[in-house]
Amino acid sequence: MKRFLDIILGGAAAIVFAVPLLICALLVKLTSKGPVLYWSDRVGRDNRIFRMPKLRTMRVDTPVVATHLLNDPKQFLTPVGGFLRKSSLDELPQLWCILNGDMSVVGPRPALFNQHNLIEMRTESGIHLIRPGLTGWAQINGRDELPLREKVKLDFEYLRRQSLYFDAKVILLTVVKVTRREGVTH
């Protein structure tokens, strides 16, 4: 049932956000050198690596690490990168991953391939057994500001509580957080 809803919600969102996505893609292309999309190797269900697209918000010479590990992340932002990140519009291409089956609308955010501590802690807690999500319980409870242990604790809570009702709650709270631009550090 969850996969069916992912396809319905992901498809509907792709239609609704098609024009804003195209406008954002054009802005990325016009304001910085390099490709419009940044493809990131991420850890999915069963710790399988998949390629996840985002609108590119950082310069092409940015080191491949989690943003919070950069000394001065703002120095790497493209002219429209800050806006795309704060508005979460850079995440729109991930609708492809939902339709493709690599991600779900709701679940733990997919770890970068080199976030070994996070991957290990999630595996120990059984979180690796579920599809990662476009949004999740940890995202609405701190997003970029959470230490790893807290993030895994919230991901585990989602694993235990997951249901259609809980997913609907996470989606609604995500809309509120994104609208208020809460929890985004860069």
VOKE-425228 format. One record per residue: residue number from 0; y, z negated, x negated of N, C-alpha, C in turn. Coordinates in nm, 3 decimals. Layout:
% VOKE-425228
NUM | Y | Z | X | Y | Z | X | Y | Z | X
...
% end
This chain:
% VOKE-425228
0 | -0.119 | 0.000 | -0.082 | 0.000 | 0.000 | 0.000 | 0.126 | 0.000 | -0.086
1 | 0.125 | -0.079 | -0.197 | 0.243 | -0.086 | -0.283 | 0.272 | 0.051 | -0.345
2 | 0.169 | 0.120 | -0.390 | 0.188 | 0.252 | -0.450 | 0.248 | 0.350 | -0.349
3 | 0.200 | 0.345 | -0.225 | 0.253 | 0.431 | -0.119 | 0.402 | 0.402 | -0.098
4 | 0.438 | 0.275 | -0.092 | 0.579 | 0.238 | -0.075 | 0.663 | 0.279 | -0.197
5 | 0.606 | 0.269 | -0.316 | 0.676 | 0.314 | -0.435 | 0.711 | 0.463 | -0.425
6 | 0.618 | 0.542 | -0.378 | 0.641 | 0.686 | -0.364 | 0.749 | 0.713 | -0.259
7 | 0.740 | 0.643 | -0.146 | 0.840 | 0.661 | -0.039 | 0.978 | 0.617 | -0.086
8 | 0.988 | 0.495 | -0.142 | 1.117 | 0.443 | -0.187 | 1.171 | 0.522 | -0.306
9 | 1.083 | 0.555 | -0.401 | 1.126 | 0.632 | -0.517 | 1.174 | 0.771 | -0.478
10 | 1.105 | 0.836 | -0.386 | 1.145 | 0.968 | -0.339 | 1.277 | 0.963 | -0.264
11 | 1.292 | 0.864 | -0.177 | 1.416 | 0.849 | -0.101 | 1.533 | 0.822 | -0.195
12 | 1.512 | 0.734 | -0.292 | 1.618 | 0.703 | -0.389 | 1.654 | 0.826 | -0.472
13 | 1.554 | 0.905 | -0.509 | 1.580 | 1.026 | -0.587 | 1.668 | 1.123 | -0.509
14 | 1.646 | 1.133 | -0.380 | 1.728 | 1.221 | -0.296 | 1.870 | 1.165 | -0.282
15 | 1.880 | 1.036 | -0.251 | 2.011 | 0.973 | -0.231 | 2.095 | 0.977 | -0.359
16 | 2.031 | 0.954 | -0.474 | 2.105 | 0.944 | -0.599 | 2.106 | 1.073 | -0.681
17 | 2.061 | 1.185 | -0.625 | 2.056 | 1.311 | -0.700 | 2.194 | 1.354 | -0.747
18 | 2.293 | 1.352 | -0.659 | 2.428 | 1.396 | -0.697 | 2.491 | 1.298 | -0.797
19 | 2.488 | 1.165 | -0.772 | 2.543 | 1.075 | -0.873 | 2.474 | 1.089 | -1.009
20 | 2.343 | 1.112 | -1.008 | 2.270 | 1.131 | -1.134 | 2.320 | 1.256 | -1.207
21 | 2.339 | 1.363 | -1.135 | 2.388 | 1.486 | -1.197 | 2.530 | 1.468 | -1.252
22 | 2.615 | 1.398 | -1.180 | 2.751 | 1.372 | -1.227 | 2.747 | 1.287 | -1.354
23 | 2.665 | 1.183 | -1.353 | 2.653 | 1.097 | -1.472 | 2.597 | 1.174 | -1.590
24 | 2.499 | 1.259 | -1.565 | 2.441 | 1.340 | -1.672 | 2.547 | 1.432 | -1.733
25 | 2.628 | 1.489 | -1.648 | 2.736 | 1.575 | -1.696 | 2.836 | 1.496 | -1.781
26 | 2.870 | 1.376 | -1.736 | 2.962 | 1.290 | -1.813 | 2.905 | 1.256 | -1.950
27 | 2.775 | 1.227 | -1.956 | 2.711 | 1.196 | -2.085 | 2.723 | 1.318 | -2.177
28 | 2.691 | 1.434 | -2.124 | 2.692 | 1.557 | -2.204 | 2.833 | 1.592 | -2.254
29 | 2.933 | 1.571 | -2.169 | 3.069 | 1.608 | -2.205 | 3.138 | 1.509 | -2.300
30 | 3.086 | 1.386 | -2.307 | 3.156 | 1.283 | -2.385 | 3.087 | 1.243 | -2.514
31 | 2.968 | 1.297 | -2.542 | 2.900 | 1.259 | -2.666 | 2.801 | 1.367 | -2.708
32 | 2.774 | 1.369 | -2.838 | 2.677 | 1.463 | -2.893 | 2.536 | 1.411 | -2.866
33 | 2.445 | 1.502 | -2.847 | 2.305 | 1.465 | -2.829 | 2.256 | 1.494 | -2.689
34 | 2.130 | 1.462 | -2.664 | 2.071 | 1.490 | -2.533 | 2.126 | 1.397 | -2.425
35 | 2.113 | 1.439 | -2.301 | 2.158 | 1.359 | -2.187 | 2.064 | 1.240 | -2.167
36 | 1.935 | 1.264 | -2.182 | 1.836 | 1.159 | -2.162 | 1.790 | 1.099 | -2.294
37 | 1.765 | 0.971 | -2.290 | 1.703 | 0.901 | -2.402 | 1.564 | 0.862 | -2.356
38 | 1.463 | 0.910 | -2.426 | 1.324 | 0.879 | -2.390 | 1.277 | 0.765 | -2.479
39 | 1.235 | 0.658 | -2.417 | 1.197 | 0.537 | -2.487 | 1.048 | 0.511 | -2.468
40 | 0.980 | 0.478 | -2.577 | 0.839 | 0.439 | -2.566 | 0.833 | 0.297 | -2.512
41 | 0.767 | 0.281 | -2.398 | 0.758 | 0.152 | -2.331 | 0.613 | 0.113 | -2.307
42 | 0.593 | -0.015 | -2.283 | 0.459 | -0.067 | -2.257 | 0.440 | -0.081 | -2.107
43 | 0.337 | -0.015 | -2.057 | 0.310 | -0.016 | -1.914 | 0.189 | -0.099 | -1.879
44 | 0.134 | -0.067 | -1.766 | 0.016 | -0.135 | -1.715 | -0.097 | -0.127 | -1.817
45 | -0.167 | -0.237 | -1.838 | -0.277 | -0.247 | -1.935 | -0.230 | -0.218 | -2.078
46 | -0.103 | -0.244 | -2.104 | -0.041 | -0.226 | -2.237 | -0.046 | -0.082 | -2.286
47 | -0.054 | 0.012 | -2.192 | -0.053 | 0.155 | -2.226 | 0.091 | 0.199 | -2.251
48 | 0.113 | 0.275 | -2.356 | 0.246 | 0.325 | -2.390 | 0.278 | 0.447 | -2.302
49 | 0.398 | 0.448 | -2.245 | 0.445 | 0.565 | -2.171 | 0.590 | 0.592 | -2.211
50 | 0.637 | 0.711 | -2.179 | 0.774 | 0.751 | -2.212 | 0.863 | 0.729 | -2.091
51 | 0.970 | 0.650 | -2.109 | 1.060 | 0.615 | -2.000 | 1.199 | 0.673 | -2.027
52 | 1.252 | 0.754 | -1.935 | 1.385 | 0.812 | -1.956 | 1.497 | 0.722 | -1.904
53 | 1.608 | 0.728 | -1.973 | 1.732 | 0.665 | -1.928 | 1.843 | 0.763 | -1.962
54 | 1.954 | 0.755 | -1.889 | 2.070 | 0.831 | -1.932 | 2.113 | 0.770 | -2.064
55 | 2.145 | 0.854 | -2.161 | 2.179 | 0.804 | -2.294 | 2.316 | 0.736 | -2.291
56 | 2.317 | 0.608 | -2.330 | 2.440 | 0.530 | -2.332 | 2.482 | 0.493 | -2.474
57 | 2.395 | 0.519 | -2.570 | 2.422 | 0.485 | -2.709 | 2.426 | 0.614 | -2.793
58 | 2.496 | 0.606 | -2.904 | 2.499 | 0.719 | -2.996 | 2.358 | 0.751 | -3.046
59 | 2.337 | 0.873 | -3.090 | 2.204 | 0.915 | -3.134 | 2.158 | 0.845 | -3.263
60 | 2.249 | 0.787 | -3.340 | 2.212 | 0.719 | -3.465 | 2.188 | 0.569 | -3.446
61 | 2.176 | 0.523 | -3.323 | 2.154 | 0.380 | -3.295 | 2.011 | 0.340 | -3.333
62 | 1.992 | 0.227 | -3.402 | 1.856 | 0.180 | -3.433 | 1.774 | 0.157 | -3.305
63 | 1.643 | 0.182 | -3.313 | 1.556 | 0.166 | -3.198 | 1.506 | 0.021 | -3.189
64 | 1.592 | -0.064 | -3.134 | 1.559 | -0.204 | -3.111 | 1.623 | -0.245 | -2.978
65 | 1.580 | -0.359 | -2.925 | 1.644 | -0.411 | -2.804 | 1.793 | -0.430 | -2.833
66 | 1.875 | -0.398 | -2.736 | 2.021 | -0.402 | -2.754 | 2.070 | -0.536 | -2.806
67 | 2.011 | -0.645 | -2.756 | 2.059 | -0.777 | -2.799 | 2.031 | -0.805 | -2.947
68 | 1.948 | -0.724 | -3.012 | 1.918 | -0.743 | -3.154 | 2.015 | -0.668 | -3.246
69 | 2.099 | -0.586 | -3.189 | 2.200 | -0.515 | -3.269 | 2.314 | -0.611 | -3.302
70 | 2.368 | -0.600 | -3.423 | 2.479 | -0.687 | -3.465 | 2.600 | -0.671 | -3.375
71 | 2.639 | -0.549 | -3.348 | 2.754 | -0.521 | -3.263 | 2.719 | -0.402 | -3.174
72 | 2.649 | -0.426 | -3.063 | 2.604 | -0.317 | -2.977 | 2.717 | -0.226 | -2.928
73 | 2.834 | -0.284 | -2.907 | 2.945 | -0.204 | -2.853 | 2.986 | -0.090 | -2.946
74 | 2.963 | -0.106 | -3.076 | 3.000 | 0.000 | -3.170 | 2.913 | 0.125 | -3.151
75 | 2.798 | 0.109 | -3.088 | 2.706 | 0.221 | -3.069 | 2.721 | 0.288 | -2.932
76 | 2.797 | 0.228 | -2.841 | 2.812 | 0.283 | -2.706 | 2.884 | 0.417 | -2.709
77 | 2.840 | 0.506 | -2.622 | 2.911 | 0.632 | -2.600 | 3.033 | 0.600 | -2.513
78 | 3.127 | 0.695 | -2.500 | 3.245 | 0.669 | -2.418 | 3.215 | 0.627 | -2.273
79 | 3.107 | 0.677 | -2.216 | 3.073 | 0.637 | -2.078 | 2.955 | 0.538 | -2.075
80 | 2.904 | 0.502 | -2.192 | 2.786 | 0.415 | -2.200 | 2.804 | 0.279 | -2.137
81 | 2.917 | 0.215 | -2.163 | 2.942 | 0.082 | -2.107 | 2.943 | 0.085 | -1.955
82 | 3.010 | 0.184 | -1.899 | 3.014 | 0.198 | -1.753 | 2.873 | 0.222 | -1.696
83 | 2.797 | 0.312 | -1.759 | 2.663 | 0.343 | -1.708 | 2.573 | 0.221 | -1.713
84 | 2.584 | 0.141 | -1.818 | 2.502 | 0.021 | -1.830 | 2.542 | -0.085 | -1.727
85 | 2.671 | -0.112 | -1.719 | 2.719 | -0.217 | -1.626 | 2.690 | -0.181 | -1.480
86 | 2.692 | -0.053 | -1.449 | 2.665 | -0.009 | -1.312 | 2.515 | 0.016 | -1.288
87 | 2.435 | 0.009 | -1.395 | 2.291 | 0.037 | -1.393 | 2.259 | 0.182 | -1.357
88 | 2.357 | 0.269 | -1.360 | 2.333 | 0.410 | -1.332 | 2.248 | 0.476 | -1.440
89 | 2.247 | 0.417 | -1.561 | 2.164 | 0.472 | -1.668 | 2.015 | 0.462 | -1.638
90 | 1.980 | 0.379 | -1.541 | 1.839 | 0.357 | -1.504 | 1.786 | 0.461 | -1.406
91 | 1.872 | 0.538 | -1.343 | 1.829 | 0.633 | -1.239 | 1.716 | 0.728 | -1.280
92 | 1.714 | 0.781 | -1.403 | 1.603 | 0.871 | -1.438 | 1.464 | 0.804 | -1.431
93 | 1.461 | 0.672 | -1.428 | 1.332 | 0.603 | -1.420 | 1.265 | 0.623 | -1.284
94 | 1.337 | 0.678 | -1.188 | 1.274 | 0.713 | -1.061 | 1.159 | 0.809 | -1.086
95 | 1.173 | 0.893 | -1.190 | 1.064 | 0.984 | -1.229 | 0.937 | 0.904 | -1.262
96 | 0.953 | 0.795 | -1.335 | 0.837 | 0.713 | -1.374 | 0.771 | 0.647 | -1.254
97 | 0.852 | 0.615 | -1.153 | 0.796 | 0.557 | -1.030 | 0.714 | 0.663 | -0.958
98 | 0.770 | 0.781 | -0.941 | 0.699 | 0.888 | -0.873 | 0.576 | 0.932 | -0.951
99 | 0.584 | 0.925 | -1.083 | 0.474 | 0.964 | -1.172 | 0.362 | 0.859 | -1.179
100 | 0.392 | 0.737 | -1.138 | 0.291 | 0.630 | -1.138 | 0.292 | 0.539 | -1.259
101 | 0.384 | 0.561 | -1.353 | 0.392 | 0.473 | -1.470 | 0.463 | 0.342 | -1.437
102 | 0.549 | 0.346 | -1.336 | 0.625 | 0.227 | -1.298 | 0.619 | 0.207 | -1.147
103 | 0.663 | 0.090 | -1.107 | 0.676 | 0.055 | -0.966 | 0.824 | 0.028 | -0.940
104 | 0.863 | 0.018 | -0.815 | 1.002 | -0.018 | -0.786 | 1.026 | -0.161 | -0.834
105 | 0.931 | -0.250 | -0.806 | 0.944 | -0.391 | -0.845 | 0.827 | -0.431 | -0.934
106 | 0.859 | -0.498 | -1.041 | 0.760 | -0.548 | -1.136 | 0.832 | -0.595 | -1.260
107 | 0.763 | -0.646 | -1.359 | 0.829 | -0.685 | -1.484 | 0.889 | -0.562 | -1.552
108 | 1.007 | -0.573 | -1.607 | 1.067 | -0.459 | -1.678 | 0.978 | -0.422 | -1.796
109 | 0.956 | -0.292 | -1.819 | 0.868 | -0.251 | -1.928 | 0.927 | -0.285 | -2.065
110 | 0.845 | -0.348 | -2.148 | 0.888 | -0.385 | -2.283 | 0.897 | -0.261 | -2.371
111 | 0.986 | -0.268 | -2.470 | 0.988 | -0.167 | -2.575 | 0.857 | -0.178 | -2.653
112 | 0.810 | -0.068 | -2.709 | 0.684 | -0.067 | -2.783 | 0.683 | -0.165 | -2.900
113 | 0.801 | -0.199 | -2.952 | 0.809 | -0.286 | -3.070 | 0.848 | -0.430 | -3.037
114 | 0.846 | -0.467 | -2.911 | 0.874 | -0.606 | -2.872 | 0.741 | -0.684 | -2.869
115 | 0.685 | -0.701 | -2.987 | 0.550 | -0.756 | -3.000 | 0.535 | -0.895 | -2.940
116 | 0.633 | -0.983 | -2.959 | 0.624 | -1.118 | -2.902 | 0.617 | -1.113 | -2.750
117 | 0.703 | -1.034 | -2.689 | 0.704 | -1.021 | -2.543 | 0.572 | -0.964 | -2.493
118 | 0.523 | -0.860 | -2.558 | 0.396 | -0.798 | -2.518 | 0.282 | -0.899 | -2.528
119 | 0.278 | -0.974 | -2.638 | 0.173 | -1.073 | -2.657 | 0.178 | -1.183 | -2.551
120 | 0.298 | -1.234 | -2.524 | 0.310 | -1.341 | -2.424 | 0.273 | -1.291 | -2.285
121 | 0.311 | -1.168 | -2.251 | 0.275 | -1.112 | -2.121 | 0.125 | -1.090 | -2.110
122 | 0.063 | -1.045 | -2.219 | -0.081 | -1.023 | -2.219 | -0.155 | -1.154 | -2.199
123 | -0.113 | -1.259 | -2.268 | -0.175 | -1.391 | -2.253 | -0.165 | -1.443 | -2.111
124 | -0.059 | -1.404 | -2.039 | -0.038 | -1.451 | -1.902 | -0.095 | -1.357 | -1.796
125 | -0.152 | -1.244 | -1.837 | -0.209 | -1.148 | -1.742 | -0.106 | -1.056 | -1.679
126 | 0.017 | -1.062 | -1.724 | 0.124 | -0.980 | -1.666 | 0.102 | -0.833 | -1.698
127 | 0.033 | -0.804 | -1.808 | 0.007 | -0.666 | -1.848 | -0.080 | -0.590 | -1.748
128 | -0.140 | -0.660 | -1.654 | -0.231 | -0.598 | -1.558 | -0.158 | -0.530 | -1.441
129 | -0.027 | -0.554 | -1.429 | 0.048 | -0.492 | -1.319 | 0.147 | -0.388 | -1.374
130 | 0.182 | -0.294 | -1.287 | 0.279 | -0.190 | -1.325 | 0.415 | -0.252 | -1.350
131 | 0.484 | -0.208 | -1.455 | 0.621 | -0.254 | -1.476 | 0.712 | -0.195 | -1.370
132 | 0.830 | -0.255 | -1.353 | 0.918 | -0.212 | -1.246 | 1.057 | -0.170 | -1.290
133 | 1.121 | -0.098 | -1.201 | 1.261 | -0.061 | -1.219 | 1.347 | -0.187 | -1.212
134 | 1.307 | -0.279 | -1.127 | 1.371 | -0.410 | -1.118 | 1.261 | -0.514 | -1.108
135 | 1.298 | -0.639 | -1.127 | 1.197 | -0.744 | -1.120 | 1.260 | -0.881 | -1.100
136 | 1.175 | -0.978 | -1.082 | 1.217 | -1.116 | -1.059 | 1.299 | -1.168 | -1.177
137 | 1.259 | -1.135 | -1.299 | 1.336 | -1.179 | -1.417 | 1.472 | -1.111 | -1.420
138 | 1.480 | -0.986 | -1.376 | 1.607 | -0.913 | -1.379 | 1.711 | -0.979 | -1.290
139 | 1.670 | -1.025 | -1.175 | 1.768 | -1.085 | -1.084 | 1.793 | -1.232 | -1.115
140 | 1.719 | -1.284 | -1.212 | 1.739 | -1.424 | -1.251 | 1.791 | -1.438 | -1.393
141 | 1.860 | -1.335 | -1.442 | 1.920 | -1.347 | -1.574 | 1.929 | -1.218 | -1.653
142 | 1.841 | -1.127 | -1.627 | 1.843 | -0.994 | -1.690 | 1.851 | -1.002 | -1.842
143 | 1.955 | -0.951 | -1.903 | 1.967 | -0.946 | -2.049 | 1.988 | -1.082 | -2.113
144 | 2.028 | -1.180 | -2.033 | 2.065 | -1.310 | -2.088 | 1.947 | -1.405 | -2.107
145 | 1.828 | -1.367 | -2.061 | 1.713 | -1.457 | -2.064 | 1.642 | -1.462 | -2.199
146 | 1.608 | -1.582 | -2.246 | 1.520 | -1.589 | -2.362 | 1.380 | -1.539 | -2.322
147 | 1.301 | -1.493 | -2.420 | 1.170 | -1.435 | -2.389 | 1.079 | -1.526 | -2.309
148 | 1.071 | -1.653 | -2.347 | 0.980 | -1.744 | -2.275 | 1.017 | -1.756 | -2.127
149 | 1.147 | -1.762 | -2.099 | 1.194 | -1.770 | -1.960 | 1.162 | -1.641 | -1.886
150 | 1.180 | -1.527 | -1.952 | 1.150 | -1.398 | -1.892 | 1.002 | -1.390 | -1.855
151 | 0.915 | -1.431 | -1.947 | 0.771 | -1.428 | -1.921 | 0.734 | -1.526 | -1.809
152 | 0.798 | -1.640 | -1.807 | 0.774 | -1.738 | -1.700 | 0.808 | -1.678 | -1.563
153 | 0.921 | -1.609 | -1.555 | 0.960 | -1.544 | -1.430 | 0.870 | -1.426 | -1.396
154 | 0.828 | -1.350 | -1.498 | 0.733 | -1.240 | -1.475 | 0.600 | -1.294 | -1.421
155 | 0.556 | -1.408 | -1.475 | 0.431 | -1.469 | -1.428 | 0.446 | -1.518 | -1.284
156 | 0.563 | -1.573 | -1.254 | 0.590 | -1.616 | -1.117 | 0.582 | -1.497 | -1.022
157 | 0.637 | -1.383 | -1.064 | 0.627 | -1.262 | -0.983 | 0.480 | -1.222 | -0.965
158 | 0.403 | -1.226 | -1.072 | 0.261 | -1.191 | -1.066 | 0.189 | -1.275 | -0.959
159 | 0.218 | -1.405 | -0.957 | 0.154 | -1.495 | -0.861 | 0.204 | -1.475 | -0.718
160 | 0.332 | -1.442 | -0.702 | 0.393 | -1.436 | -0.569 | 0.400 | -1.296 | -0.511
161 | 0.360 | -1.193 | -0.585 | 0.385 | -1.056 | -0.541 | 0.328 | -1.029 | -0.402
162 | 0.412 | -0.970 | -0.321 | 0.379 | -0.930 | -0.185 | 0.487 | -0.833 | -0.139
163 | 0.467 | -0.767 | -0.029 | 0.569 | -0.676 | 0.021 | 0.697 | -0.752 | 0.056
164 | 0.682 | -0.871 | 0.112 | 0.799 | -0.953 | 0.146 | 0.876 | -0.992 | 0.019
165 | 0.804 | -1.035 | -0.083 | 0.870 | -1.077 | -0.208 | 0.938 | -0.957 | -0.275
166 | 0.871 | -0.841 | -0.274 | 0.932 | -0.720 | -0.329 | 1.060 | -0.684 | -0.255
167 | 1.059 | -0.696 | -0.122 | 1.180 | -0.667 | -0.043 | 1.293 | -0.763 | -0.082
168 | 1.259 | -0.888 | -0.103 | 1.358 | -0.987 | -0.146 | 1.417 | -0.949 | -0.282
169 | 1.331 | -0.910 | -0.376 | 1.377 | -0.871 | -0.510 | 1.468 | -0.748 | -0.501
170 | 1.431 | -0.652 | -0.419 | 1.514 | -0.531 | -0.404 | 1.651 | -0.566 | -0.348
171 | 1.655 | -0.648 | -0.244 | 1.784 | -0.687 | -0.186 | 1.869 | -0.765 | -0.285
172 | 1.808 | -0.857 | -0.357 | 1.884 | -0.934 | -0.457 | 1.930 | -0.845 | -0.572
173 | 1.851 | -0.742 | -0.604 | 1.891 | -0.647 | -0.708 | 2.018 | -0.573 | -0.667
174 | 2.021 | -0.529 | -0.543 | 2.141 | -0.459 | -0.492 | 2.263 | -0.549 | -0.506
175 | 2.249 | -0.676 | -0.471 | 2.360 | -0.771 | -0.483 | 2.402 | -0.787 | -0.629
176 | 2.305 | -0.808 | -0.719 | 2.336 | -0.828 | -0.861 | 2.401 | -0.704 | -0.924
177 | 2.348 | -0.586 | -0.892 | 2.403 | -0.463 | -0.949 | 2.545 | -0.440 | -0.896
178 | 2.564 | -0.465 | -0.768 | 2.698 | -0.449 | -0.709 | 2.799 | -0.542 | -0.776
179 | 2.755 | -0.663 | -0.806 | 2.844 | -0.761 | -0.872 | 2.844 | -0.745 | -1.024
180 | 2.755 | -0.659 | -1.076 | 2.741 | -0.637 | -1.220 | 2.709 | -0.765 | -1.294
181 | 2.622 | -0.845 | -1.237 | 2.582 | -0.972 | -1.296 | 2.467 | -0.955 | -1.393
182 | 2.472 | -1.029 | -1.504 | 2.361 | -1.036 | -1.597 | 2.353 | -0.924 | -1.699
183 | 2.451 | -0.838 | -1.705 | 2.451 | -0.729 | -1.802 | 2.540 | -0.770 | -1.919
184 | 2.482 | -0.774 | -2.038 | 2.560 | -0.819 | -2.154 | 2.634 | -0.707 | -2.222
185 | 2.583 | -0.583 | -2.217 | 2.648 | -0.472 | -2.288 | 2.651 | -0.350 | -2.201
% end
